[in-house]
Amino acid sequence: MRLSKLLKPAAIFVLVLGLSIFLSANFWFTLILQHAIAAEIGLPVTITGLDFRPWQGVIKFQQLLLQNPPGFGSPYLLAVHGLDVQLLPASLSRASVELEYFSVTGLEIYLEQGLSFNLLPVINHLSQDSEQVPIGQPEQKETKIKAKLVEVQGVKLHTILPFWQRSLDLARLELKDVQTDQGDGVPINQVFRQILFKLFQPVIQKNLLDLPKTALVYLGQAIAKLEK
């Protein structure tokens, strides 16, 4: 009887300790992931509701917000309202992380025009030549992935120009077998570039937002950088 009474507090202690470690791990991984994505994109990132289970290869979060560059009034530049990633746990220690799938649900983009478009700093940052390392600076190791499937669905594009606003639902985007021709991983920077390019290319080509000609040409030239 005494042993059973002792086991109950011990079980509660182990449960609370395990929960604390789990929550602490998610907290620190949230900070690490925010920093890593911000470094790839070039703007501050906030992640909420992260669920990271490396032993199961699971990464999920409820929301990611990419902040606007200074000088723009829209609530944010980009929001992801759900992410679900399944990866191969053993690949976390390899040169390329292998993903079964990378699924984005509810992508919302605010394309705002002031003196320029708020998306341009992201395009310019993603388009930088990663092979050009400043003299005296150590070469940074790129994060690479191999993915069987990358999908983005529920995409809504809000356009804010000086005299009008418009919203547009974009088609589901799917990338299969994301890897090099040699079967190696692809830098995550290139994956972000490909997603943005494939989302915006039909919008520019068909002028689905009825942008003025000067704005259309300007934005089209910027989007073309992502294809290189």
C-alpha positions in Angstrom: 0.0 0.0 0.0 2.8 2.4 0.9 4.6 1.6 -2.3 1.5 2.4 -4.4 1.1 5.7 -2.5 4.7 6.6 -3.3 4.4 5.6 -7.0 1.6 8.1 -7.7 3.6 11.2 -6.8 6.6 9.8 -8.6 4.5 9.2 -11.7 3.1 12.7 -11.6 6.7 14.1 -11.1 7.9 12.1 -14.2 4.9 13.3 -16.2 5.5 16.9 -15.3 9.2 16.6 -15.9 8.7 15.0 -19.3 6.1 17.7 -20.3 8.5 20.5 -19.2 11.3 19.0 -21.3 9.0 18.7 -24.3 7.7 22.3 -24.0 11.2 23.6 -23.4 12.5 21.7 -26.5 9.7 23.2 -28.6 10.5 26.7 -27.3 14.2 26.5 -28.2 13.5 24.9 -31.5 11.0 27.7 -32.3 13.8 30.3 -31.8 16.2 28.3 -33.9 13.7 27.8 -36.7 12.7 31.5 -36.7 16.4 32.5 -36.9 17.1 30.0 -39.7 14.1 31.0 -41.9 14.8 34.7 -41.3 18.4 34.2 -42.5 17.2 32.5 -45.7 14.5 35.1 -46.5 16.0 38.3 -45.0 13.1 39.5 -42.9 11.9 38.8 -39.3 9.8 35.7 -38.8 7.5 34.7 -35.9 6.3 31.1 -35.4 3.5 30.0 -33.1 2.2 26.6 -32.1 5.2 24.6 -33.0 5.1 20.8 -32.6 8.6 19.2 -33.2 9.1 15.5 -32.7 12.4 14.6 -34.2 12.3 11.0 -33.2 9.1 10.7 -35.3 10.3 13.1 -38.0 7.4 15.4 -37.4 7.4 19.2 -37.7 4.1 21.2 -37.5 3.2 24.7 -36.6 -0.1 26.7 -36.5 1.2 29.9 -37.9 4.2 31.6 -39.4 4.3 35.4 -40.0 6.9 37.1 -42.2 7.0 40.7 -41.2 6.9 43.6 -43.7 10.0 45.7 -44.6 9.9 49.1 -42.9 7.5 51.7 -44.5 4.6 49.4 -45.4 1.2 49.4 -43.7 -0.2 45.9 -44.4 -0.4 43.6 -41.4 2.5 41.4 -42.7 4.1 40.4 -45.9 3.3 36.7 -45.7 1.5 34.3 -43.4 1.4 30.5 -43.3 -1.6 29.3 -41.4 -0.5 25.6 -41.2 2.6 23.6 -41.9 3.0 19.8 -41.8 6.3 18.2 -42.5 7.2 14.5 -42.4 11.0 13.8 -42.6 13.3 10.9 -42.2 14.7 11.3 -38.7 18.1 9.7 -39.6 18.6 12.3 -42.3 18.8 15.1 -39.7 22.5 14.4 -39.3 23.2 14.1 -43.0 24.2 16.7 -45.6 20.6 16.8 -46.9 17.4 16.4 -44.9 15.1 14.0 -46.6 11.4 14.8 -46.6 8.4 12.6 -47.3 6.3 15.7 -47.7 6.3 19.4 -47.0 2.7 20.7 -46.9 1.7 24.3 -46.5 -2.0 25.1 -45.9 -3.4 28.6 -46.0 -0.7 30.8 -47.5 -1.6 34.5 -47.4 0.5 37.1 -49.1 0.1 40.9 -49.0 1.7 42.5 -52.1 1.9 46.2 -51.3 3.2 49.0 -53.4 4.8 52.1 -51.9 7.9 53.6 -53.4 8.5 50.0 -54.4 6.9 46.6 -53.7 7.3 45.1 -50.3 8.2 41.8 -51.8 11.3 43.1 -53.5 13.7 42.8 -50.4 12.8 39.1 -50.2 13.3 38.6 -53.9 16.7 40.4 -53.8 17.8 38.4 -50.8 16.8 35.0 -52.3 18.4 36.0 -55.6 21.8 36.6 -54.1 24.6 34.3 -55.4 25.2 32.0 -52.5 28.6 31.1 -53.9 29.9 34.7 -53.5 31.3 34.8 -50.0 32.8 38.2 -48.8 36.5 38.1 -48.3 37.5 37.3 -44.8 34.2 35.7 -44.0 33.9 31.9 -43.5 31.6 30.1 -46.0 28.3 29.3 -44.5 26.9 25.8 -44.8 23.7 25.7 -46.8 20.6 23.9 -45.5 19.7 21.3 -48.2 16.6 19.2 -48.6 15.4 16.3 -50.7 11.6 16.1 -50.9 9.2 13.6 -52.5 6.4 16.2 -52.4 6.2 19.9 -51.7 2.6 21.3 -51.8 1.1 24.7 -51.1 -2.6 25.1 -51.0 -5.2 27.6 -50.0 -3.2 30.5 -51.4 -4.7 34.0 -51.2 -2.9 37.1 -52.6 -3.9 40.5 -51.4 -2.7 43.5 -53.6 -2.6 47.0 -52.1 -1.8 49.8 -54.5 -2.0 53.5 -53.9 -5.6 53.8 -55.2 -7.1 50.4 -55.0 -7.0 46.9 -53.4 -7.8 43.5 -54.7 -7.7 39.9 -53.5 -7.1 36.8 -55.6 -7.2 33.0 -54.9 -4.2 31.2 -56.5 -4.1 27.6 -57.7 -2.6 24.8 -55.6 1.1 24.5 -56.2 2.9 21.1 -56.2 6.6 20.2 -56.6 7.6 16.6 -56.9 11.0 14.9 -56.4 12.8 18.0 -55.3 16.5 17.1 -55.7 19.3 17.7 -58.2 19.8 15.6 -61.3 22.5 13.7 -59.4 20.1 12.9 -56.6 21.6 15.4 -54.1 19.7 17.8 -51.9 18.7 21.3 -53.1 19.4 24.4 -51.0 16.3 25.5 -49.1 16.9 29.0 -50.6 16.3 27.6 -54.1 13.1 25.8 -52.9 11.7 29.1 -51.6 12.6 30.8 -54.9 10.9 28.2 -56.9 7.7 28.4 -54.9 7.5 32.1 -55.2 8.3 32.1 -58.9 5.7 29.4 -59.7 3.0 31.3 -57.7 3.6 34.7 -59.2 4.5 33.7 -62.8 0.9 33.2 -64.0 -0.2 36.2 -62.1 2.3 38.4 -64.0 1.9 36.7 -67.4 -1.9 37.0 -67.4 -2.0 40.2 -65.3 -4.6 38.6 -63.1 -4.4 41.6 -60.8 -5.0 44.2 -63.5 -1.8 46.0 -62.5 -0.9 49.2 -64.3 1.6 48.6 -67.1 4.6 50.2 -65.3 3.9 48.2 -62.1 3.4 45.0 -64.0 6.8 45.4 -65.9 8.6 46.4 -62.7 7.2 43.4 -60.7 7.7 41.0 -63.7 11.4 41.9 -63.9 11.8 41.3 -60.2 10.0 37.9 -60.3 12.2 36.8 -63.2 15.2 37.0 -60.9 13.8 34.0 -59.0 14.1 31.7 -62.0 17.8 32.1 -62.4 
